[in-house]
Amino acid sequence: MVYQIVRKGEKVLPDLENHGGVGTIAIQRYFGEQLPWPIDVEIWDIPPGCSEGMHVHDESDPKYGSMTEVYLILEGSAEMTIDGHLEVFARGDAVMCPGGSQHNFVNTGPDNLKVLFLSNADRE
């Protein structure tokens, strides 16, 4: 395999499945199914006040199944409710939401929130 590069601004898509959240998250995807591991690597750019929406990925999720997600805050601040617990995050903080956990994500800061997002999305 020949090496690959994804430049900033390439392959940026709006999150059209925002789980009922507010606003639009710009998602830059990296390498997609070209990766040799079953993992998605993305950078999320989330405007102030924007939210992902409360959701859960479990066996009943027809698209992703029981998916684990990791959120690493690169810039900004956020709040996340995970299984009923409110958590506050700042730059450098990370959280792992295992499959079956109910969670949301909200940009609570005055500037855009940048998040490195990793998941083991099912690629069937």
C-alpha positions as CSV (number, residue, x, y, z in Angstrom):
1,M,0.0,0.0,0.0
2,V,1.2,3.5,-0.8
3,Y,1.1,6.1,2.0
4,Q,-1.9,8.5,2.1
5,I,-2.3,12.0,3.2
6,V,-5.6,13.8,4.2
7,R,-5.1,17.6,4.3
8,K,-7.0,19.9,6.5
9,G,-10.4,20.8,5.0
10,E,-10.5,17.6,2.8
11,K,-13.3,15.2,3.2
12,V,-15.3,17.5,5.5
13,L,-18.9,16.6,5.8
14,P,-21.8,18.0,7.9
15,D,-23.2,15.6,10.5
16,L,-26.6,14.9,9.0
17,E,-27.5,12.3,11.7
18,N,-27.1,14.7,14.6
19,H,-29.1,12.4,17.0
20,G,-31.6,15.3,17.5
21,G,-28.9,17.7,18.6
22,V,-28.8,21.5,17.9
23,G,-26.8,22.9,15.0
24,T,-24.4,21.2,12.6
25,I,-21.1,19.5,13.4
26,A,-18.5,19.6,10.6
27,I,-16.8,16.3,10.5
28,Q,-13.4,15.7,8.8
29,R,-12.9,12.0,8.2
30,Y,-9.5,10.5,7.9
31,F,-8.8,7.5,5.6
32,G,-12.2,5.8,6.0
33,E,-12.1,2.1,5.1
34,Q,-8.4,2.4,3.9
35,L,-7.3,1.9,7.5
36,P,-6.2,-1.7,8.3
37,W,-8.1,-1.6,11.7
38,P,-11.8,-1.4,12.2
39,I,-11.7,2.2,13.5
40,D,-13.0,5.6,12.4
41,V,-10.8,8.6,12.9
42,E,-12.4,12.0,12.7
43,I,-12.0,15.7,13.8
44,W,-15.2,17.3,14.8
45,D,-15.6,21.1,14.6
46,I,-18.5,22.1,16.8
47,P,-19.9,25.7,16.9
48,P,-20.8,27.3,20.2
49,G,-24.1,26.0,21.6
50,C,-24.1,23.1,19.1
51,S,-24.9,19.6,20.5
52,E,-24.7,16.0,19.3
53,G,-28.0,15.0,20.9
54,M,-28.6,12.3,23.5
55,H,-28.2,8.8,22.0
56,V,-27.0,5.3,22.6
57,H,-25.2,2.8,20.4
58,D,-26.2,-0.7,21.4
59,E,-27.3,-4.0,19.7
60,S,-30.6,-2.3,18.5
61,D,-28.6,0.4,16.5
62,P,-29.1,-0.8,12.9
63,K,-26.2,1.2,11.5
64,Y,-23.4,1.0,14.1
65,G,-24.4,-1.7,16.6
66,S,-22.8,-1.6,20.1
67,M,-20.1,1.0,19.2
68,T,-17.5,2.4,21.6
69,E,-16.6,6.1,21.1
70,V,-13.6,8.1,22.3
71,Y,-13.8,11.9,22.4
72,L,-10.5,13.9,23.0
73,I,-10.9,17.7,23.4
74,L,-8.3,19.4,21.2
75,E,-9.6,23.0,21.7
76,G,-12.5,24.5,23.6
77,S,-14.8,23.3,26.4
78,A,-17.8,21.0,26.5
79,E,-20.3,19.2,28.7
80,M,-21.4,15.7,28.3
81,T,-24.1,13.8,30.1
82,I,-23.2,10.1,30.3
83,D,-25.7,7.6,31.8
84,G,-27.2,10.5,33.8
85,H,-23.9,12.0,35.0
86,L,-22.9,15.5,33.9
87,E,-19.2,15.8,33.1
88,V,-17.3,19.0,32.1
89,F,-14.4,18.8,29.7
90,A,-11.6,21.1,28.6
91,R,-8.6,21.0,26.3
92,G,-6.6,17.7,26.8
93,D,-9.5,15.9,28.5
94,A,-10.9,12.7,27.0
95,V,-13.8,10.4,27.6
96,M,-14.6,6.8,26.4
97,C,-18.3,6.0,26.0
98,P,-18.7,2.2,25.7
99,G,-21.4,0.6,23.6
100,G,-24.7,0.8,25.4
101,S,-24.0,4.1,27.3
102,Q,-26.5,6.9,26.8
103,H,-24.6,10.1,26.1
104,N,-24.6,13.6,24.4
105,F,-22.0,16.3,23.8
106,V,-22.5,20.1,24.0
107,N,-20.1,22.9,23.1
108,T,-20.4,25.2,26.2
109,G,-17.6,27.6,25.2
110,P,-17.6,30.9,23.3
111,D,-15.5,29.4,20.5
112,N,-15.6,26.4,18.2
113,L,-14.9,23.1,19.9
114,K,-12.4,20.7,18.2
115,V,-12.7,17.1,19.1
116,L,-10.7,14.1,18.0
117,F,-13.3,11.3,17.6
118,L,-12.4,7.6,17.4
119,S,-14.9,4.8,17.2
120,N,-15.0,1.1,16.4
121,A,-17.8,1.5,13.9
122,D,-19.0,-1.7,12.4
123,R,-18.1,-1.8,8.7
124,E,-20.2,-4.6,7.3
